[in-house]
Amino acid sequence: MKIITLIAGTYITKTNLLKQLKDFLFQDVIINGYSLDELGENKIEGDLILFSSNSTLEKVKKRKISFPLEKYIVAKRTINYNNIDILFNIKYHEEVLFVNDSKDSTYEALASLKEIGIKHLKFVPYYPEKPGIIEKFKIAITPGEVDKVPPFVDKIYDIGSRLIETETLILILNRLSLLSLNTNRISNKFLNKIVELNEEKYKTLNKEKEKIESLYNLIGNLGKNYILFYKDKFQDFSLENDIIKDMSLEIAYENSKKYLNQGDILEFLKEKNELSKLLILKENKFILEKSKFQDFTYINIERDHKESETNFRGKYFLRDIIGESEKINELKDKIEKLSKTEMTILLEGETGTGKELFASAIHNSSNRKNKPFIAINFSSLNETIIESELFGYEKGAFTGASTNGKKGFFELAEGGTIFLDEIGDISLKIQSRLLRVLEEKEIVRLGGEKIIPIDIRIIGATNKDIYQMCKENKFRKDLYYRLRNGYLKIPALRERKEDIKIIIEDFLIKNSYENYNISSEAMEFLKNYVWEGNVRELLNTISYAIVLSDSNVITIETLLKNDFLKDKIKIKRKKNLQKINKKQIKKDIIYIIKEAFNEGYSVGRVKIFKKLSKNYDLSEYKVRKLIEELKEEGKIKQGKKSQGITCIN
């Protein structure tokens, strides 16, 4: 096999470029990688020497490390387009540091950003050897070189290490003769990856254009006579046709006016300053909240409404419940049917089974889907906080209470669904108040007297045996049966092992890890492992394995780099040993003694222990105990020191 030797400026760059190369070339070449710190003083060897940048090449030359001049390439690199989105969260015209590992790489990266249309920021280049920089910069952007960012910077946007450009990747294939007809499989796979890379670049190039066009379409469709709302103040004004045509906008802000020309509109909608809660309204309909420009939300609101409660939304839908097992399909079917009713629902499931996922899916499949979905986890709240958060309070209800009072979650969830997670953790006092809510559909705020009717659906969830708690008088039976009006049991992952592969594949796709594969042996291991933490533990294990993996193939060895997983397996083995047939181990001890006798050597307890350890995870004490039992049974005896242990016929 051909050998590529990668030389990178830093360890981080080396790691990221190795992953890219291994993904493209997979098992068809051997790829070795070294950062400048890891590089020795000996000759660099390989069928192709790939330098990450010109500055890296120059540093190797300065150190007088030899390498075959006819076999090297300096990689042309470009921005990782997958991570560019985060730059659109930065305020327009903001001055930011752009940090990289050398002068050349810094300016190359800035040129790439300019090429793809990132022009809304004022970049100030920075690299380690650059002379003193003024400590006024609060934001830094870096392509993976986080450790090079000056300490005075408050916020870092890491867009990931620059990738090797398509041109260089094709040159690598050509130099290694991997574009020949004999290696059509490799080139096809590789060219598919090139198409993907260029698609990402194309998407990024058009992203800014699309956003501006969306804005223009929005403003162009506004028409006349709008009301702009900021905090509690309203002011009427008109947008004349010629103003719309020129893409300019006049806004009202606390009884004063600010004029925005075409170039300022996008900045106005994106910047997060004192105007970030400005709303544009038409006929009492919410048209646009400028702080959410990237994700337009259209909802009906009352003209005199003072609070925006649009953040309470269910994140998950029925399609987000991953699995094709019989149990999960039965559960999906029940959810579809129950969601169309107004029944209170109790979800029971172990930790990590995804109870909020199921609750959100019920809400989003119901007629309440356009109303709030509010999730409360009782395990993290004490009794006083639970009461004030659920029921709200009037001014002066307790020390530290807001002078204006506060709505509770039951009121905020009006028309929608409230999800009460870990409901088995609430006190009997809260249980009594909750029962009244379920029976009467009304609440009274803390410190208040007014009865407030509410229209909500309640979904409870627990990982405890509430029926048993009722027997022990720790949970009210009447509340339990009210909650259990509709009931769903979420299966543990061990009860639907056939879904494990599908869950992992879905996770890899959703988190942009499509290039990673799980070896067949590792997949069998994952299917047969007992996931006490269920889906959450499974996905955490996969995430950890990806971080620790040296290639894009997750093997059993990769999984066992997780010490927690390894320790759990050891504990399980010890428990399993208790179930091992003691008679079989004793038979093996007798076989070892007889084999030694027949071959003319003696064995003692230590040798027997070492031989048994190859097949059993036994302690020396356990072996000694078994040997003593065999002696008592008259099957073996201790000979003289030179004879060791022998069998009795």
VENMOGI-V97270 format. One record per residue. N is the residue number from 0. SS is DSSP state (A for helix, B for strand, O for the rest). PHI is phi in radians with two decimals (none if undefined). PSI is psi as a letter, one per 20 degrees, with the letter a starting at -180 (* if undefined). Layout:
# VENMOGI-V97270
N|SS|PHI|PSI  N|SS|PHI|PSI
This chain:
# VENMOGI-V97270
0|O|none|q  1|B|-1.29|q  2|B|-2.10|p  3|B|-1.82|p  4|B|-1.97|o  5|B|-1.67|p  6|B|-2.06|o  7|B|-2.09|q  8|O|-1.17|h  9|O|-2.30|r  10|A|-1.09|g  11|A|-1.10|g  12|A|-1.08|g  13|A|-1.01|g  14|A|-1.04|g  15|A|-1.23|h  16|A|-1.24|h  17|A|-1.06|g  18|A|-1.10|g  19|A|-1.12|g  20|A|-1.14|g  21|A|-1.15|h  22|A|-1.18|g  23|A|-1.28|g  24|A|-1.74|i  25|O|0.86|c  26|O|-1.66|j  27|O|-1.59|i  28|B|-2.47|q  29|B|-1.64|p  30|B|-2.08|o  31|B|-1.86|q  32|B|-2.31|q  33|B|-2.45|p  34|B|-1.51|r  35|O|-1.05|h  36|O|-1.21|h  37|O|-1.52|i  38|O|-1.31|p  39|O|-1.38|a  40|O|-1.80|j  41|O|-1.41|r  42|O|-1.13|p  43|B|-1.50|p  44|O|-2.15|r  45|O|2.64|r  46|O|-1.28|h  47|B|-2.62|p  48|B|-1.82|p  49|B|-1.99|o  50|B|-1.68|p  51|O|-1.25|h  52|O|-2.85|r  53|A|-1.11|h  54|A|-1.15|h  55|A|-1.14|g  56|A|-1.04|g  57|A|-1.11|h  58|A|-1.17|h  59|A|-1.16|g  60|A|-1.12|g  61|A|-1.08|h  62|O|-1.41|i  63|O|1.02|k  64|O|-1.54|p  65|O|-1.43|q  66|B|-2.78|q  67|O|-1.17|o  68|A|-1.07|h  69|A|-1.40|i  70|A|-2.01|j  71|B|-1.83|q  72|B|-2.37|q  73|B|-1.74|p  74|O|-1.20|p  75|O|-1.55|p  76|B|-2.21|q  77|B|-2.43|r  78|O|-1.15|q  79|O|-1.36|o  80|A|-1.16|h  81|A|-1.10|h  82|A|-1.87|j  83|A|-1.19|h  84|A|-0.87|h  85|A|-1.11|h  86|A|-1.22|h  87|A|-1.34|i  88|A|-1.49|i  89|O|-1.59|p  90|O|-0.99|q  91|O|-1.03|q  92|O|1.12|j  93|O|-1.20|p  94|B|-1.46|p  95|B|-2.32|q  96|B|-1.37|p  97|B|-1.94|o  98|B|-1.93|p  99|B|-2.47|a  100|O|-1.46|i  101|O|-2.69|r  102|A|-1.08|g  103|A|-1.04|g  104|A|-1.17|h  105|A|-1.13|g  106|A|-1.26|h  107|A|-1.11|g  108|A|-1.13|g  109|A|-1.10|h  110|A|-1.13|h  111|A|-1.12|g  112|A|-1.09|g  113|A|-1.13|h  114|A|-1.09|h  115|O|-1.54|j  116|O|1.65|j  117|O|-1.47|n  118|O|-2.14|j  119|O|-1.52|i  120|O|-2.04|q  121|B|-1.75|o  122|B|-1.47|p  123|B|-2.02|o  124|B|-1.17|q  125|B|-2.57|p  126|B|-2.62|q  127|O|-0.91|h  128|O|-1.49|j  129|O|-1.25|p  130|O|-1.11|r  131|O|-0.58|p  132|O|-1.98|q  133|O|-1.17|p  134|O|-1.45|l  135|O|-1.80|i  136|O|-1.45|p  137|O|-1.80|i  138|B|-2.18|p  139|B|-2.30|q  140|B|-2.02|p  141|B|-2.52|q  142|O|-1.53|m  143|O|1.56|i  144|O|-1.77|l  145|A|-1.06|h  146|A|-1.19|i  147|A|-1.59|i  148|O|-1.25|p  149|O|-1.04|q  150|O|-1.17|i  151|O|-1.39|i  152|O|-1.31|p  153|O|-1.48|g  154|B|-2.28|p  155|B|-2.04|p  156|B|-1.86|o  157|B|-1.66|o  158|O|-1.61|j  159|O|1.49|q  160|O|-0.99|q  161|O|-1.12|q  162|B|-1.63|r  163|B|-1.28|p  164|O|-1.16|q  165|A|-0.94|g  166|A|-0.99|g  167|A|-1.21|h  168|A|-1.09|g  169|A|-1.18|h  170|A|-1.07|h  171|A|-1.06|g  172|A|-1.04|g  173|A|-1.15|g  174|A|-1.07|h  175|O|-1.65|j  176|O|1.01|k  177|O|-1.70|j  178|O|-1.75|j  179|O|-1.30|r  180|A|-1.10|h  181|A|-1.19|i  182|A|-2.11|l  183|A|-1.04|h  184|A|-1.03|g  185|A|-1.15|g  186|A|-1.14|h  187|A|-1.11|g  188|A|-1.07|g  189|A|-1.16|g  190|A|-1.15|h  191|A|-1.06|g  192|A|-1.15|h  193|A|-1.10|g  194|A|-1.04|g  195|A|-1.05|g  196|A|-1.06|g  197|A|-1.25|h  198|A|-1.10|g  199|A|-1.10|g  200|A|-1.11|g  201|A|-1.09|g  202|A|-1.03|g  203|A|-1.17|g  204|A|-1.04|h  205|A|-1.65|i  206|A|-1.06|g  207|A|-1.13|g  208|A|-1.06|g  209|A|-1.10|g  210|A|-1.13|g  211|A|-1.15|g  212|A|-1.10|h  213|A|-1.08|g  214|A|-1.11|g  215|A|-1.07|g  216|A|-1.10|g  217|A|-1.12|g  218|A|-1.10|h  219|A|-1.14|h  220|O|-1.68|j  221|O|-1.20|g  222|O|1.41|b  223|O|-2.05|r  224|O|0.94|m  225|B|-1.79|r  226|B|-2.02|p  227|B|-1.80|p  228|B|-2.03|p  229|B|-2.34|p  230|O|0.94|d  231|O|-1.93|j  232|B|-1.82|p  233|B|-2.08|q  234|B|-2.66|p  235|B|-1.49|q  236|B|-2.82|r  237|O|-2.07|q  238|O|-1.90|o  239|O|-1.31|q  240|A|-1.00|h  241|A|-1.20|h  242|A|-1.21|g  243|A|-1.05|g  244|A|-1.07|h  245|O|-1.46|j  246|O|1.03|l  247|O|-2.02|r  248|B|-2.57|p  249|B|-1.88|p  250|B|-2.09|q  251|B|-1.76|p  252|B|-2.45|o  253|O|0.82|l  254|O|1.18|j  255|B|-2.11|r  256|B|-2.13|q  257|B|-2.23|p  258|B|-1.75|p  259|B|-1.97|p  260|O|-1.57|a  261|A|-0.97|g  262|A|-1.20|h  263|A|-1.61|i  264|A|-1.06|g  265|A|-1.10|g  266|A|-1.08|g  267|A|-0.99|g  268|A|-1.30|h  269|A|-1.72|h  270|O|-1.22|q  271|O|-1.95|m  272|O|-2.02|b  273|O|-1.18|i  274|O|-1.66|j  275|O|-1.17|i  276|O|-1.80|j  277|O|-1.17|p  278|B|-2.06|q  279|B|-1.80|p  280|B|-2.06|q  281|B|-2.39|p  282|O|0.87|l  283|O|1.10|j  284|B|-1.90|p  285|B|-1.25|o  286|B|-1.69|g  287|B|-2.74|p  288|B|-1.84|p  289|A|-1.15|h  290|A|-1.29|i  291|A|-2.11|k  292|O|-1.00|h  293|O|-1.26|i  294|O|-2.43|n  295|O|-0.98|p  296|O|-2.14|p  297|O|-1.97|o  298|B|-2.45|q  299|B|-1.46|p  300|O|-2.42|q  301|O|-1.37|q  302|O|-1.07|h  303|O|-1.68|j  304|O|-1.26|p  305|O|-1.81|i  306|O|-2.23|q  307|O|-1.70|o  308|O|-2.01|k  309|O|-1.46|i  310|O|-1.39|i  311|O|-1.46|n  312|O|-2.30|q  313|O|-1.26|p  314|O|-1.44|h  315|O|-2.02|q  316|O|-2.17|r  317|A|-1.00|h  318|A|-1.16|i  319|A|-1.45|i  320|O|-1.47|o  321|O|-1.63|p  322|O|2.59|q  323|O|-2.26|j  324|O|-1.20|r  325|A|-1.04|g  326|A|-1.14|g  327|A|-1.29|h  328|A|-1.19|h  329|A|-1.09|g  330|A|-1.15|g  331|A|-1.05|g  332|A|-1.10|g  333|A|-1.11|g  334|A|-1.07|g  335|A|-1.03|g  336|A|-1.31|g  337|A|-1.18|h  338|A|-1.11|h  339|O|-1.40|i  340|O|-1.75|r  341|O|-1.83|j  342|O|-1.10|q  343|O|-1.25|q  344|B|-2.19|p  345|B|-1.97|p  346|B|-1.75|p  347|B|-2.05|p  348|O|-3.01|q  349|O|-1.20|r  350|O|-1.01|p  351|O|1.53|j  352|O|-1.44|i  353|O|1.60|l  354|A|-1.12|h  355|A|-1.17|h  356|A|-0.99|g  357|A|-1.22|h  358|A|-1.09|g  359|A|-1.13|h  360|A|-1.13|h  361|A|-1.08|g  362|A|-1.04|g  363|A|-1.31|i  364|O|-1.73|i  365|O|-1.73|r  366|O|-1.28|i  367|O|-1.64|j  368|O|-1.04|h  369|O|-1.57|j  370|O|-1.87|r  371|O|-1.10|q  372|B|-2.17|o  373|B|-2.08|p  374|B|-1.89|p  375|B|-2.15|p  376|B|-1.86|o  377|A|-1.23|h  378|A|-1.14|h  379|A|-1.76|j  380|O|-2.16|q  381|O|-1.49|r  382|A|-1.05|g  383|A|-1.09|g  384|A|-1.16|g  385|A|-1.00|g  386|A|-1.08|g  387|A|-1.20|h  388|A|-1.26|h  389|A|-1.34|g  390|A|-1.72|i  391|O|1.32|a  392|B|-2.68|q  393|O|-1.56|r  394|O|-1.07|p  395|O|1.32|j  396|O|-1.14|h  397|O|-2.77|r  398|O|-1.06|p  399|O|1.59|i  400|O|-1.21|q  401|O|-1.07|q  402|O|-1.19|i  403|O|-1.70|i  404|O|1.29|a  405|B|-2.73|p  406|O|-1.26|q  407|O|-1.60|r  408|A|-1.15|h  409|A|-1.08|h  410|A|-1.28|g  411|A|-1.15|h  412|O|-1.52|j  413|O|-0.80|p  414|O|1.48|i  415|O|-2.02|b  416|B|-2.23|p  417|B|-2.04|p  418|B|-1.85|o  419|B|-1.81|n  420|B|-1.48|q  421|O|0.96|l  422|A|-1.18|i  423|A|-1.22|i  424|A|-1.62|i  425|O|-1.44|q  426|O|-1.28|r  427|A|-1.09|h  428|A|-1.10|g  429|A|-1.17|h  430|A|-1.02|g  431|A|-1.12|g  432|A|-1.18|h  433|A|-1.17|h  434|A|-1.06|g  435|A|-1.11|h  436|A|-1.05|g  437|A|-1.16|h  438|A|-1.41|g  439|A|-1.81|i  440|O|0.98|l  441|B|-2.68|q  442|B|-2.38|r  443|B|-2.26|p  444|O|-1.13|q  445|B|-1.05|p  446|O|1.35|j  447|O|-1.97|r  448|O|-2.16|i  449|O|-1.28|p  450|B|-1.48|p  451|B|-1.96|o  452|B|-1.24|q  453|O|-2.33|q  454|O|-2.15|n  455|O|-2.44|r  456|B|-1.93|p  457|B|-1.92|p  458|B|-2.08|p  459|B|-1.81|q  460|B|-2.57|q  461|B|-2.71|q  462|O|-1.93|j  463|O|-1.83|r  464|O|-1.53|n  465|A|-1.20|h  466|A|-1.04|g  467|A|-1.16|h  468|A|-1.10|h  469|A|-1.11|g  470|A|-1.09|h  471|O|-1.59|j  472|O|1.04|k  473|O|-1.74|i  474|O|-2.54|p  475|O|-1.21|p  476|A|-1.13|h  477|A|-1.11|h  478|A|-1.19|g  479|A|-0.99|g  480|A|-1.29|h  481|A|-1.16|g  482|A|-1.17|h  483|O|-1.45|j  484|O|-0.90|g  485|B|-2.07|p  486|B|-2.34|p  487|B|-2.34|p  488|B|-1.75|o  489|O|-1.52|p  490|O|-1.22|q  491|O|-1.21|q  492|A|-1.10|h  493|A|-1.16|i  494|A|-1.56|i  495|O|-2.51|l  496|A|-1.03|h  497|A|-1.15|i  498|A|-1.53|i  499|A|-1.05|g  500|A|-1.08|g  501|A|-1.14|g  502|A|-1.08|g  503|A|-1.13|g  504|A|-1.06|g  505|A|-1.10|g  506|A|-1.10|g  507|A|-1.10|g  508|A|-1.19|g  509|A|-1.12|h  510|O|-1.84|j  511|O|1.05|k  512|O|-1.92|k  513|O|-1.02|h  514|O|-1.36|i  515|O|-1.60|q  516|B|-2.17|q  517|B|-1.84|p  518|O|-1.09|q  519|A|-1.07|h  520|A|-1.16|g  521|A|-1.15|h  522|A|-1.14|g  523|A|-1.10|g  524|A|-1.05|g  525|A|-1.12|h  526|A|-1.22|h  527|A|-1.64|i  528|O|-1.28|q  529|O|-1.55|o  530|O|-1.54|n  531|O|-1.12|h  532|O|-1.61|j  533|A|1.01|b  534|A|-1.06|h  535|A|-1.05|g  536|A|-1.17|g  537|A|-1.02|g  538|A|-1.23|h  539|A|-1.11|h  540|A|-1.12|g  541|A|-1.13|g  542|A|-1.03|g  543|A|-1.14|g  544|A|-1.12|h  545|A|-1.09|g  546|A|-1.10|h  547|A|-1.52|i  548|O|-1.23|q  549|O|-1.63|i  550|O|-2.56|a  551|O|-1.66|j  552|B|-2.03|p  553|B|-1.53|o  554|O|-1.91|r  555|A|-1.07|h  556|A|-1.06|h  557|A|-1.10|g  558|A|-1.07|h  559|O|-1.40|j  560|O|-1.25|i  561|O|-1.40|o  562|A|-1.05|h  563|A|-1.08|g  564|A|-1.12|g  565|A|-1.07|g  566|A|-1.13|h  567|A|-1.11|h  568|A|-1.16|h  569|A|-1.08|g  570|A|-1.09|g  571|A|-1.12|g  572|A|-1.06|g  573|A|-1.10|h  574|A|-1.15|h  575|A|-1.19|h  576|A|-1.08|h  577|O|-1.13|h  578|O|-1.63|i  579|O|-1.15|p  580|O|-1.17|o  581|A|-1.08|h  582|A|-1.06|h  583|A|-1.15|g  584|A|-1.13|g  585|A|-1.11|h  586|A|-1.07|h  587|A|-1.16|h  588|A|-1.10|g  589|A|-1.09|h  590|A|-1.09|g  591|A|-1.08|g  592|A|-1.16|g  593|A|-1.16|g  594|A|-1.05|g  595|A|-1.13|g  596|A|-1.09|g  597|A|-1.13|h  598|O|-1.65|j  599|O|1.45|k  600|O|-2.34|r  601|O|-1.75|q  602|O|-2.27|q  603|O|-2.03|a  604|A|-1.03|h  605|A|-1.14|g  606|A|-1.15|h  607|A|-1.08|g  608|A|-1.04|g  609|A|-1.12|h  610|A|-1.22|g  611|A|-1.14|h  612|O|-1.10|i  613|O|-1.22|h  614|O|-2.03|i  615|O|-2.28|q  616|O|-1.62|m  617|O|-1.93|q  618|O|-1.44|q  619|A|-1.09|h  620|A|-1.09|g  621|A|-1.10|g  622|A|-1.13|g  623|A|-1.04|g  624|A|-1.13|g  625|A|-1.16|h  626|A|-1.11|g  627|A|-1.10|h  628|A|-1.12|g  629|A|-1.13|h  630|A|-1.14|g  631|A|-1.15|h  632|O|-1.39|i  633|O|1.33|k  634|O|-1.72|h  635|B|-2.43|r  636|B|-2.50|q  637|B|-1.59|o  638|O|-1.47|a  639|O|-1.14|r  640|O|-0.93|g  641|O|-1.33|h  642|O|-1.52|h  643|O|1.22|b  644|B|-1.68|p  645|B|-2.23|r  646|B|-1.52|q  647|O|-1.76|n  648|O|0.86|*
